[in-house]
Amino acid sequence: MKVQRIAAFSYNNHGGNPAGVVICEEMPEKVEMLRVAKDVGYSETAFLHPLDDGWRIRYFAPEIEVPFCGHATIATGAELGKRFGEGTYALQLNKGRVSVSVVKTDKDVFRSTLQSPDTRSKSAPEDYVQRLLEHFNFSMDDIDPQFPIRIASAGARHLILVLREHDTLAKMTYAYEPVKALMREKEITTINLAFIKSDQTIYARNPFPPGGVYEDPATGAAAAALAGYLRDIQWQGKNQFEIFQGQEMGMPSRLLVEYTDVKGESVKVSGETREIGELNGG
């Protein structure tokens, strides 16, 4: 099984979030996909095969299957573009359907744009948030009160925490196992920690212990969920903004996000990609 390794949301052809992409004639067994994802060691590996007018796709972290993964979709777009040319590709998820478009830039790299599942958000239980924050090196006093704590979704569930200070975000640490257990309790995929610098610039970090990963350097699904959340709370910022992520990990990443004013509607998330190379997954 050949695994293409591609970093999604790279910044000036550096960093990005590495993903595995496996294109098959038919979908492997779940146990095999989990094994390959664990061997690859990235936060997600995408597996896909041709289906009708598009592709069937599933996403696996080293420990779990996730319903939707943004950066692996961006990486998939680059691999499809490399094999079959620029264009838009339909992707059938376990539940629902998304698309990814791909073009080649004047810098000779692929840029992919995913169209996310529909978005939604709801208030997070206060007692749950308090229990969770006990395991981080910050408290409720570090949360920006202008931004309510909510659980947001754009294909997967993310807890949105907006911090007052960039320095708090940069110094984030947490207790891995307790946070992992609490996130699995609410079926939360990542915690989206954000600092909103301006109406067009956001910095983010994303712990992902349920998948067996301490932190993701770039998270497209969380970016789409964040956009839906900002729309739901009637944020006065721009409908197009950029997210910088991964600097603390030495994996600088840039995500471009665009959304409409229609509540719940799909969000566009774009980024450039960086090819890493092929791996034999056995």
N, C-alpha and C positions, 0 to 999 in steps of 0.2 A: 504494500500500500504506500503510494508516494504522497508525501505531505509537502505542500508548498508553504514556505514560511514567509510571511509578508507583514511588515509593520504598518499599521493603520494610523492615520492622523500624524504622520511624521512632520517635522518642522524644519524647513530648509534642508531636507534629505537627511535629517538626523532624528534619533529618538523614535517616537511613536510607540504604539502598543502592539507587540508581535502577536500574530494569530497564525494558526495552522489552517490550511484549506485543503480538503481532500475531495476530489471529483471522482465519482464511481459510476459504474454501470447500474448498480442497485445499492440501496442503503445497507450498510453492514449491520450486524446485530448490536444491540445497545451495549452489551458487555465488551464487545470489541472496540466500539467507539470510545468508551470510557478508558479502556486500556491504552489506546493510541493517544488520547488527550493527556493522560497522565505521563506517558513516555515523552511526549513532545514538551510538556511542562509549562506551556503558556496558559494564560487565564482562560482562553477558549480556543477550541479547534472546530471549524465548520465542516460538515460532511454534506455533500449534495450529489444529486443525480438528476438527469433529464426527466421532466414530467410534463406531458401535454405541451403547452406553449411556453414553458418556463422551466423552473428547477425546484425540486423538493430539497429543503435544507433543514438540518438540525445542528444544534450547538452544544458542545460538551466542554465543561471545565474539568480539571483533574479529578474532582470528586462527585460532580452532579451534572445532569443535563439542565440547561437553562432555556427558557422559552424563546428568548430573543437576545441577540448580542449585536450591538452596533459596530464595534471595531472589527469583529470577524466578518460582518456583512460588507464593510468597506474593503477589507482585504479580499473577500470573495469577488467583489466588483472588479478589482484590479486583475485577479487571475482570469476571470471571464473575459475581460477586455483584452488581455494578453493572448488568450487562445482564440477568441471569436470576434474581436474587434469592438470598437466603441459602440455604445448604444445603451438601451435600457433593458434590464433583465427582471422578469417576474420571479419572485421567490415564495414558495408555499411553506408556511410555518406549520408547527403542530396545530396551532389555532390561528387562522387568519392568513393574510397574504400581504406581502410588502414588495417593494421594488428597489433595485439599485441601478443607478446610471453611472457610466464611466466614460471619461475622455482622457486623451493624452495631452499633457500641457506642453508649453514651449520649453519647459525645463526637462522634457523627455521622461517625465514620470506620470503615472496614472493618478487621476483625481476621481474619487468615487463620491456619489451622493446617494444616501439612503432616504427613502420615504418611509417613516416609521409607522407602526400601528397607531391607532387612535390613542389619545391621551386621556387621563383622568387623575384626580387627586382627592384626598380626603384628609381630615385632621388626624394626627397621630395621637394615641392615648397618652395623656400626661404621665401617668404612672409608669408606662412602658418606656417613655423617653428618659425619665429620671433613672430608671434601672439601667438603661443603656449607658447614659452619660457617666455613671459611677465608674465605668471602666475606661474612660478617656481622660486625658490630662487637661481637660477644660470642663467648664460647668455651664449651667443655664445663663450665668452672667456674661458668658462669652458669645451667646447667641444674639443676633441682631433682632430686636423686637419688632422691626418693621416687616419681618418675613416669618409668618407662622410656620411651625413645624408640621409638615404634612408627609403622608406616604403618597408618592406619585408613581404613575405607571405609563409606559409607552411600549408595551409588550412584555415588560418585566417590572417588578415592584422595587422602588428605591425610596429610602428615607431622606428627605431634604432638610439639611441643617445649614442655615446661612449664618456665617460668623461675622462679628463686628470688625475684626482686625485680620489683616493678611498674615501678620506674624503668628497669630494663633493657629492659622491653617498650616503655615510652614513647619511649625513645631509639633504637629499632631502625632501622638502615639496612642496605642490602645492595647488592652489585654485581649489577646487573640481568641482564646477558647471561650471565655464568657460572652464576648460579643458575637462570636459565631453561633453559640447556642441561642442567644436572644434573637438574632436575625432569622434563624431557621424557625423560631417560634411564630413569627409573623410572615414567613415566606418572603423576606426581603432579600433581594439579590445583592445590592450594594448600598452603602451609605454615601450619599452625595453631599460632601462637605464643600461649601462654596463661600467665596468672598467676592462680593460684587463691587468692583473698583469703579465702574462707571456704567452708563446706560448702554454701552456696547462692549464692555470688557469684563469677563468673569474669570476668576482663578478657582480651580477645583482639585479635590483629592477624593478618591473612592476606595475605601476599604471593601474587600470582597472575601472575607473568611468563609462564607458558606461554600464557595467553590474551591477552597483549599489554597487561596491566594491572599497574602497580607494586604496588597494594594494594587489596583490597576493604574497604569500610567495614562490611559485615555479611554473613556467610556462613552460610546455613542448612544447606547440605549438610555443611560443616565442623563446625557445631554438633552435628548428628546423629552424625557420625563421632566427635567428641569424647565424646559421651555413651556410645556403644558402647565406646570405648576405656576410659573410666572404669569401666564395668561389667566389662569383661574383666579389668582389674587389681584388681578388688574394692575400688574406692575407698569410703571410709567416709562420704562426703558424702551429701547428700540426692538422692533420685530426681527431684526438681524443682529446677531452679536457673535463674538468669538470667545472661546473658552481656552485658557492655557492650563495645562496639566502636565504632571510627570517630572517637573523640574527637580523636585526633592529626591527623585529616584534616579536622576541622571538620564532620563528618557524624555526630553522636551517634546511636547505634543501640542497641536493646535487643531481645534474643532470649530467649524463654522456652522452656525445654527440659524435657521430661518423658520418662522411660523406665521400663520395667518391670525386674524382676530376671531375666527370661528372656534368657539369653545369645543374642545374634544377632538378637533381635526388633527390629522397627521402632521408631523414636523419633519423638515428637511435637515439632515446633518451631513456635512461634507468634510472631506479631508484628503490630503495627498498621501501616497503610500511609498514605502521603501521595500524593495525586494531583498530578502535575506538569503534565500536559497532552498534547495530541495532536501528533504530528509526521508529516508526509508523507514516507514512506520511499521514494517513487518507484515 
